[in-house]
Amino acid sequence: MDGVFDIQYALEMTQVLHEPDRRIDTFGTTQFEFQLVSELMDTVGAVRVRQGKIEAQKPLIMRPDGFSGFDFDGFGAGGAAFGEWLTENAHRLTVLKYGFSFKRAEVEEHIVHESIEEVTGKLLDDIRVNGNPMRAVIQGVDDAWEICLLKFTVEMIEKSHGINLFDFKRRGLL
């Protein structure tokens, strides 16, 4: 990969064909399985299938502490009022930090001499039969497969964020 163009290309070409039924757990780690399928650039009719696991740590609450320490001198009444608002509304500015890990050494890969449509079709059929709720099937770019996997993690964060916030609020943590 040679830079920003390659990253952008990989992001645009990545498709999550099947996402896990579950989301990132709010109060524990979550382990997703992935199968990432990509066409080989130098061989016609050959597809690489990578499979492995990726672990999402429980989201951490990041609070914007210390707002009361800001000095709003020189801003007049508006600055002081903003400082009060900031202190009172700090809970609204809370964000969640997500962490993922995967061990590249534990990723298995093999080459299949079929079309990408045939390979992805078989993988999706296997999920329908076996019903693994933690597996994702991703179609991506061979030389930028890790970027494709990162796109999947970002999408899982986006889909889990609202649920995680609700769980934290329900338990009185936000």
Helices and strands as residue ranges (DSSP letters): H 4-13, E 15-18, E 30-39, E 47-56, E 60-62, G 67-69, H 76-88, G 90-93, E 95-97, E 100-101, G 104-106, E 108-112, H 116-130, E 135-141, H 145-170
